[in-house]
Amino acid sequence: GGGLTNAPKIGHGFGDILDCQYLRGYTEPVLLLLHSNPNRLGGRAWSGRLATPSNAGGTRHPLTLTAISISVTQRRSVVLWSLCDAMPADSTKLIAHPVDGVLVVGANEIIYADGGGRMRCGVASNGFARATCPASLVSPKVDKAAAASTASTASSASSEAIVTANPSPLPLLSFALDGCRISFVSDDVAALCSRDGTVYSLEIHRGVGYSAGSGRVAQSLSLSPMNCRLGGIGMVSSLSALPLATFGGKGLGNSSFDDLATKMGGIG
């Protein structure tokens, strides 16, 4: 059975907490927090103040990702690692990876960080990613590729950048991720449904010969359109991928799409 206990408060100096998830792959519970830096003014990001300088109350501050190990028996917590001021200002939610790490989802990009606190790769869903990402995540070359022209330009993006344009030969993207829903189908393939019901395949590419637990690091993220849409009425509120079928829950009821499971099997 479960119940509420008078557990001690976890206080490690957080600002506004935007989301939290428990990470997998640890021997003890590890809580991951997406939060703002309490030492910066302005609070969490708000689109109406993104253009305002930080010293005048603007909120285009990078966010922080902090992993905390919680010992229930000893009633204490310890910070394992923290990526201070490293996450995009528009980040809103965390999606725990089935095996290791987490997806950090913003309005303009998705970033994959492993369980050790290292940002491995990311993909921009539109050209505004550079406006909300720290400069260290998106290089000028990545911005040009995401904003313009050809897939060959995208493939020549700097290898030092974490957030890149959709890799060639996949199409360049131009849609917002706010309101999207993500559900993992396998270790490195997830179904992503935008708020208008359009379905994408989100893949983590690790290189040839990868298997769960092999230690091969993630190299890139990609978003592939699946030419599938969940209805035309209402906003998708939830998405769950099951072994034999995939269901999308909408504000106006539930609707299943049987052919998506078959397509997912071909992608994985």
N, C-alpha and C positions, 0 to 999 in steps of 0.2 A: 504494500500500500504506500501511498504518498501523502504528504501533508506539508504544512508550512511550519518552519522552524525559525527561531530567533537567531539566525546566523549573523555573525559579525559583518559589518559593512565593508565592502571592498573600496578602498580609497587610495588611488595611486595618482591622483591629479588629472582628472578628465575634464573636458569642457562639455559641450553638448554631445550626447551619445546618439548617433543616427541609426545604428543597427548593431546587432550582435549575433554570433553563431558559435556553436561548439565545433571545434576542429576534430577530425578523425586522425587516428594514427598515434595517439599518445596513450601512455599507461594510466594517466590520471586525467580528469576533466580539464580541458583547456578552453577557456572562453575568449573569443576574439571580438574585439570592440572596434567599431569605426566611429571616430569621435574627432571633435575639433581640439585645437590647442588652447588650453585655458589662459596661456600667457599672451595670446593675441586678442586684440579688440575686435568687436564686430559680430562675434557669434558665428553660427552656421551660415553657409552660403545662401544668398537670395538673389535671384536674377535681376531684380530692380536695382541692386547696388553693386553689380559686378564691375561696372565701369567706373565706380568711385574709388579713388586712391585709398589704400589701406589706412593711412594716417588720418583720413577724413571720414571714417566709419564704413569703408567698403568691406565686402565680405569675400573677396576672391583670395582666400587663404587656403593653402593646401591642408588636407585633413590627415589624420594620424591613424595608423592601424596598430593595435596593441594586443598581444596575446598574454593571457593570464592563466597560470596553473592554479587550480583550486583544489585544496586538500580538505575534503569534507570531514574526515576523521580528526585531523589536527586543527580544523577550523582556522585555516590561514590561507593566504594567497600570495603568489610570487609572480612578478612580471618576467616572462620568458624572453620576449623580444618586443621591440616597438619600432615601427617605421614612422618616425616623427616628421610631420610636414611633408610627406612623400606622396600622398594620395591626391587625385584631382579634387578640386573644390566642389565639383558637381556630383561626387559620389554619394549614393543614397542607400545602397543595400549590399549585403554579403550573401553569397551562395556557397555553402560548404562543398568542397570536392568530395566525391565518394571515398577516395583513398587518402589523398594528401593535398593540403592547401585549401585555397579559397578563391572565388571569383569576386572581384570588387567591381560593382556595376555603377556607372554614372550615366548622365543623360547623353553623353557623346562618346563614351568609350567603355571597354571592359578590360580589366587587368587581371592576370593570374599571378598569385603569389603562393609559393610553396609553404610547407609546414615549418620550415626553418626561418621564415621571415625574409625571403629573397624574392623580389619582383622578377619574374622570368620573362613575361611577354604580355602583349596587349594588342587590341585592335580598335581602331577608331571607326565609329559608325557615321561620322560626317566630318566636315572640315573645321568645325568649331572646337575640336578636341584641344587644339593648341591654346585656345583662350582660357580653358579651365584646368589644364594639366600644368604641373610644375615644368619649368623649362628643361629640366634634366630628363624628363620622360619623352618629350616630343622634340625632335630636332627640326630645324628649318626645312630640311629635305623632306621629312615626313609630312610636314604641313603642305608643301607644294604638291606632293603626290596625292594627299587626301583631298585637296581642294580642286585639283585640275585633272589632268588631261588624259594620260594613257596608262595602261597597266604596266608598261615597261618602266615608266617613271616611278611607279609604286614599288616595283621590285628592286630599284636601286637605292632605296631608303637606307639611311645610316644604320649599321648593325649595332651601334651603341644605343639607339633609341629603344625604349620599351614599348611604347604605343606606336604602332605603325598602321599604314593603310592596309586594306584587305589584300592579301598576297595574290599575285598573278598566278593563274589566269582568271581568278574570280573577279566579278565586277566590283568597281569602287562603290562605296556605300554613301547614302545620303538620307538617313532617317534618324530620328531621335529614339533613345532607349528608355526615356522616362515612361513609367507605366508598363514596361515589358515584364514578362514572366519567363523563368528559366527552370527547366527540370532535366537532370542528367538521365540519359538513356544507358550509357556505359561509362567506363572510367574516364574517357576523354571525349565523349560526344554528348551534347546536350541539345534539347529542343528549346529554341527561343521563340517566343510569340510576342510580337510587338502589340502595342495597345490597340491597334486597329485590327488585330487578328491575323496578320501576315506571319507565316512560320518560316524560321531559318534554322539551319543546322550549325551549331556552334561547336567547333572542333579545336582541341589542343593537340598540336603536332609536336611529337617528341623525337622524330628521327627513326631510321630503320632499326628493327630489332628490339623495340621497346616492349617490355611486359611489366605488369604491375609488380612493384618492388624491385625492379632492376636498377633503379637509381638514375636512369637517363633523364636529363632535364628537359623541360618544355622549351621548344624553340620558337613557336609562333602560335597565334590564334587566328582563326578564320571564321567568317560568317557566309554560309552558302544559302541563297534563296531556295526554298523547296517547292515553289509554285503551288502553295497551299494556303488557304485562308479559312479561319474559323468564323463562318457566318458573315453577315454584313450588318448586324444590329448589336449595339451594346459594346461595352469595353470588356476585354478579357480580364478577369479578376484572379484566376488561378490556372496553373498548368501542372499536371502530374503525368509522368511517363511510367507506365506499367509494363511488365515483361511481355504481354501479349497484345496490348492495345494502349492507346494514348487518349486521354480525355482532357478537354478544355472546359473549365467552368466559367460561365459568363454571368453577368449581372442579371440576365433575363432567363437563366436556367442552364442546364447542362447539355452539351452537344458533343458527340463522339465522331471521330473521323478515322475510319478503319484503315484507309490506305496509307496513313502516315506511318503506322508501325512497320509496314512493308518497306517504305522508303527509308526509314531509319535503319532497318536491318542492312540495306544495301550500302548505306553511308559508313556505318561502323566497321 
